[in-house]
Structures are given as C-alpha cells and as structure tokens.
Amino acid sequence: MPAAHTHPDVEINWIETGSVEYLLAGKRGKIEPGFMGIFWGGMPHQLVASPPKTQGIWLTLPLAWFFQCRLPNRLVAQLMNGGLILKPMSWERLGQWLADFTNGAAGKRLVLLELEALFGRIALSLAADSPPVEHFAVPLRDDADHMARITAYMAGHYREELDITAIANVIGLHPKYLMAVFKRMSGMTVKTYLMGLRLAHAQRLLATTRMNILNIALDSGFGSLGPFYAAFTCHCGQTPSHYRRQHYF
C-alpha cells in the first residue's frame, strides 16, 4: 500500500480498466472504468486498492491555473475539503484532448478551455447546500499564485505548530491580507483548512495503523489529546475510537 502524500495540484484520474480506491480526508472513494475522478492533491491521500491490471490516465493541474479559471467557490471548497468528484467521461473525448494537447500552443489552449468549461458545469451541478457561489473579480494571477504557495507550504508543515503569522512570514504577505485572499479564493478560512489537513491525517492513521490515539493526535499537529478529541468529535461526528472501529482495514 503506497504511503499517503500531498502535492499542490488538482489531480485527475481516468480509469479505462480496473479501478482505483483512495483514502481521502478520512473517506474511501473508488473510481470505476469510464469515470474521471477529480480531487485536490493538497489534502493527504493514499491509494488503498487497485487491481494489478488497472489502466488509465493520471493528470495534474497546477492550483494557480485552477484558481485563475474564476470558478464558483462551491467547487473550490468541496475539493479543498477533501471531496472526490466523479464524472462519466468517454475515451473518445479524452483521446481528443490528448491529441489536441500535443498539437502545439493552440491545441493546449483548447484543452484548458474545455477543462475550464467542464469544471464550471460541475460547480453548477453541485447540491444547493454546498458553500455559496461567488465569482471572483479580476485580476487574479497574483492571488492565484499566493494561494498555490500558501497551500503548498501548509501541505508540508500542517503537522507542526503553525499559525497565520508563521505562514504569512514565509509567504511574504501581511497576515490580514493572507487571510482575505484565502477566504476569497477558497470560500473557507485558513484555520478551517488547516484543521481539515490535520483531521485528514488523523483519520488516515486511525484507519490504517494501530498507533495509539495520543500519538496520532501529536503526529497530526495537535498539541495534546483534549483539543484533538474535541475537534475530531465536532468535525467528524464521532470519537476517534468509534471512527477506528468503523473504518480500520
């Protein structure tokens, strides 16, 4: 079983034969043949099952490009909260994208425009109880680059003692500006996102190891057991022990 990892990109898996199953933000998600699976690589994820003859295509899209599409933040928030979005996709359409992408700058632009349209339609189809829709004002390039750097840094350091000031010092932004950019671009606060990273790490350890719960709390970036139990129970609706009994494999 490959180890969990993070990367600062939006990941796309398309499966032709076989399947893949990920542990993503504490939930198992399976991508079947003929489906495209889309998720945010900045959330700790781990491949937990895949038949030997599985074949498909794996792509990553830079987060800065994703934000520059100015998509409704209900889609951005769902991905950054660890959601796995599944979309039927034919080989004919995907094959055309691959052919276009190798056909110079004009072909690449066509593919990126089609991906932007695809993501926009997915956002419009999400449930009404998703985060509210907001369209972002231009220009976005600087803010998109800031978000890519912020999330990349957090992905590598969420297990450490981390706060807004520390992140802002590394990125080179004023803390208030950093918080405003993050909220505007993702629809959530830095604190909420950091908590999601830590809880996803804890859920993975509960489901895949026999590490004791105190050590899981410390390894996930919580300073002690009490805050970990309170955060886990509030966000996951059950205690860590109950979660392990239901999900350990």
C-alpha positions as CSV (number, residue, x, y, z in Angstrom):
1,M,0.0,0.0,0.0
2,P,1.7,3.3,-1.1
3,A,2.2,5.9,1.7
4,A,0.0,8.9,2.0
5,H,1.3,12.0,0.3
6,T,0.3,15.6,-0.7
7,H,1.1,17.7,-3.8
8,P,-0.1,21.2,-4.6
9,D,-2.2,20.3,-7.7
10,V,-5.7,19.3,-8.7
11,E,-5.4,15.6,-9.6
12,I,-7.5,13.9,-12.4
13,N,-7.7,10.1,-12.7
14,W,-9.4,8.5,-15.7
15,I,-9.8,4.7,-15.5
16,E,-10.1,2.6,-18.6
17,T,-9.9,-0.9,-17.0
18,G,-9.8,-2.0,-13.3
19,S,-10.3,0.6,-10.7
20,V,-8.5,2.7,-8.0
21,E,-9.6,3.4,-4.5
22,Y,-8.3,6.2,-2.4
23,L,-8.4,7.2,1.3
24,L,-9.1,10.9,1.0
25,A,-10.0,13.1,4.0
26,G,-11.0,10.0,6.0
27,K,-13.3,8.6,3.4
28,R,-12.7,5.8,0.9
29,G,-13.5,6.8,-2.7
30,K,-13.5,4.5,-5.7
31,I,-13.0,5.4,-9.4
32,E,-14.5,2.9,-11.8
33,P,-13.9,2.4,-15.5
34,G,-15.3,5.1,-17.7
35,F,-15.2,7.7,-14.9
36,M,-13.0,10.7,-14.2
37,G,-12.1,11.3,-10.6
38,I,-11.1,14.8,-9.6
39,F,-9.6,15.7,-6.2
40,W,-7.3,18.2,-4.5
41,G,-3.8,16.7,-4.0
42,G,-3.1,19.1,-1.2
43,M,-5.3,17.1,1.1
44,P,-3.4,14.0,2.4
45,H,-4.4,11.0,0.3
46,Q,-3.4,7.4,-0.1
47,L,-4.0,4.7,-2.7
48,V,-5.5,1.8,-0.8
49,A,-6.7,-0.6,-3.6
50,S,-6.1,-1.1,-7.3
51,P,-6.3,-4.4,-9.3
52,P,-3.0,-5.4,-10.9
53,K,-4.2,-4.7,-14.5
54,T,-5.7,-1.3,-13.8
55,Q,-5.1,1.1,-16.7
56,G,-5.9,4.7,-17.1
57,I,-4.6,8.2,-17.3
58,W,-3.4,10.4,-14.4
59,L,-3.1,14.1,-14.8
60,T,-2.3,17.0,-12.5
61,L,-3.4,20.7,-13.0
62,P,-1.4,23.5,-11.2
63,L,-3.5,25.1,-8.5
64,A,-2.7,28.6,-9.8
65,W,-4.3,27.7,-13.1
66,F,-7.3,26.2,-11.4
67,F,-7.9,29.5,-9.4
68,Q,-7.4,31.6,-12.5
69,C,-10.5,30.0,-14.0
70,R,-12.6,32.0,-11.6
71,L,-14.8,29.1,-10.7
72,P,-17.7,29.3,-8.2
73,N,-16.2,28.7,-4.8
74,R,-18.6,25.9,-4.0
75,L,-16.4,23.7,-6.2
76,V,-13.2,25.0,-4.8
77,A,-14.4,24.5,-1.2
78,Q,-15.6,20.9,-2.0
79,L,-12.2,19.9,-3.4
80,M,-10.2,21.6,-0.7
81,N,-12.3,19.9,2.0
82,G,-11.3,16.5,0.6
83,G,-14.1,15.8,-1.8
84,L,-13.8,13.3,-4.6
85,I,-15.8,14.4,-7.7
86,L,-16.8,11.6,-10.2
87,K,-17.7,12.4,-13.7
88,P,-18.5,10.0,-16.6
89,M,-16.0,10.5,-19.4
90,S,-15.7,8.6,-22.7
91,W,-12.3,7.5,-24.1
92,E,-13.2,9.3,-27.4
93,R,-13.4,12.7,-25.6
94,L,-10.3,12.1,-23.5
95,G,-8.4,10.8,-26.6
96,Q,-9.3,14.0,-28.4
97,W,-8.0,16.1,-25.5
98,L,-4.7,14.2,-25.6
99,A,-4.4,14.6,-29.3
100,D,-5.1,18.3,-29.1
101,F,-2.7,18.8,-26.2
102,T,0.2,17.5,-28.3
103,N,-0.7,19.9,-31.2
104,G,1.2,23.0,-30.0
105,A,0.1,26.0,-28.1
106,A,-3.3,26.3,-29.8
107,G,-4.2,22.7,-29.0
108,K,-3.2,23.1,-25.4
109,R,-5.4,26.2,-25.1
110,L,-8.4,24.3,-26.5
111,V,-7.9,21.6,-23.9
112,L,-7.6,24.1,-21.0
113,L,-10.7,25.9,-22.2
114,E,-12.7,22.7,-22.3
115,L,-11.4,21.7,-18.8
116,E,-12.5,25.1,-17.5
117,A,-16.0,24.6,-19.0
118,L,-16.1,21.1,-17.5
119,F,-15.3,22.4,-14.0
120,G,-17.8,25.2,-14.4
121,R,-20.6,22.7,-15.2
122,I,-19.6,20.5,-12.3
123,A,-19.8,23.5,-10.0
124,L,-23.3,24.4,-11.2
125,S,-24.5,20.8,-10.7
126,L,-23.4,20.6,-7.0
127,A,-26.0,20.4,-4.3
128,A,-27.8,23.6,-3.1
129,D,-26.4,23.1,0.4
130,S,-22.8,23.5,-0.9
131,P,-20.9,26.6,0.1
132,P,-22.4,29.8,-1.5
133,V,-21.5,30.7,-5.1
134,E,-19.1,33.5,-5.5
135,H,-17.4,34.6,-8.8
136,F,-14.0,36.2,-8.2
137,A,-13.1,39.6,-9.6
138,V,-10.1,40.0,-11.9
139,P,-7.2,40.3,-12.0
140,L,-6.5,37.0,-10.2
141,R,-3.0,36.0,-11.2
142,D,-1.2,37.3,-8.1
143,D,-3.8,35.9,-5.7
144,A,-3.8,32.5,-7.5
145,D,0.0,32.4,-7.2
146,H,-0.3,33.3,-3.5
147,M,-2.8,30.5,-2.9
148,A,-0.6,28.0,-4.6
149,R,2.3,29.0,-2.4
150,I,0.2,29.1,0.8
151,T,-1.4,25.7,0.3
152,A,1.9,24.1,-0.8
153,Y,3.5,25.4,2.4
154,M,0.7,24.2,4.6
155,A,0.7,20.8,3.0
156,G,4.3,20.4,4.1
157,H,4.0,21.8,7.6
158,Y,0.5,21.2,8.9
159,R,1.8,18.7,11.4
160,E,3.9,21.4,13.0
161,E,2.9,24.2,15.3
162,L,1.5,26.6,12.7
163,D,-0.4,29.9,12.8
164,I,-1.4,32.7,10.4
165,T,1.6,34.8,11.3
166,A,4.1,32.0,10.7
167,I,2.6,31.2,7.3
168,A,2.4,34.9,6.3
169,N,6.1,35.4,7.2
170,V,7.1,32.6,4.9
171,I,4.9,33.6,2.0
172,G,5.8,37.3,2.4
173,L,2.3,38.7,2.9
174,H,0.6,40.6,5.7
175,P,-1.4,38.2,7.9
176,K,-4.7,40.1,7.3
177,Y,-4.1,40.2,3.5
178,L,-3.3,36.4,3.5
179,M,-6.5,35.6,5.4
180,A,-8.5,37.8,3.0
181,V,-7.0,36.2,-0.1
182,F,-7.5,32.7,1.2
183,K,-11.2,33.3,2.2
184,R,-11.9,35.0,-1.2
185,M,-10.3,32.3,-3.3
186,S,-11.5,29.2,-1.4
187,G,-14.6,30.1,0.5
188,M,-13.1,29.0,3.8
189,T,-10.7,30.3,6.4
190,V,-7.1,29.3,6.8
191,K,-7.9,27.9,10.2
192,T,-10.7,25.7,8.8
193,Y,-8.4,24.4,6.1
194,L,-5.6,23.7,8.5
195,M,-7.9,21.8,10.7
196,G,-9.1,19.8,7.7
197,L,-5.5,18.8,6.9
198,R,-4.8,17.7,10.4
199,L,-8.0,15.7,10.8
200,A,-7.5,14.0,7.4
201,H,-4.0,12.9,8.6
202,A,-5.5,11.6,11.8
203,Q,-8.3,9.8,10.1
204,R,-5.8,8.0,7.8
205,L,-3.7,6.9,10.7
206,L,-6.8,5.6,12.6
207,A,-7.9,3.7,9.5
208,T,-4.6,2.2,8.5
209,T,-2.4,1.8,11.7
210,R,-2.7,0.6,15.3
211,M,-0.8,3.7,16.6
212,N,-2.3,4.8,19.9
213,I,-4.6,7.8,19.8
214,L,-2.4,10.1,21.8
215,N,0.4,9.6,19.4
216,I,-2.0,10.1,16.5
217,A,-3.1,13.5,18.0
218,L,0.5,14.6,18.3
219,D,1.6,13.4,14.9
220,S,-1.3,15.2,13.3
221,G,-0.3,18.6,14.7
222,F,-2.4,18.8,17.9
223,G,-0.6,19.8,21.0
224,S,-2.5,17.5,23.3
225,L,-5.2,14.9,23.4
226,G,-8.0,17.1,24.6
227,P,-8.1,19.6,21.7
228,F,-7.8,16.6,19.3
229,Y,-10.8,14.8,20.8
230,A,-12.9,18.0,20.7
231,A,-12.0,18.9,17.1
232,F,-12.4,15.3,15.9
233,T,-15.8,14.8,17.5
234,C,-17.1,18.1,16.3
235,H,-16.0,17.8,12.7
236,C,-16.4,14.0,12.2
237,G,-19.5,13.4,14.4
238,Q,-17.9,10.6,16.4
239,T,-14.9,9.9,18.6
240,P,-11.6,8.8,17.2
241,S,-12.1,5.3,18.8
242,H,-15.5,5.0,17.2
243,Y,-14.1,6.1,13.8
244,R,-11.3,3.4,14.1
245,R,-13.8,0.7,14.8
246,Q,-15.8,1.6,11.7
247,H,-13.0,2.2,9.3
248,Y,-9.9,0.2,10.2
249,F,-8.7,-2.1,7.4
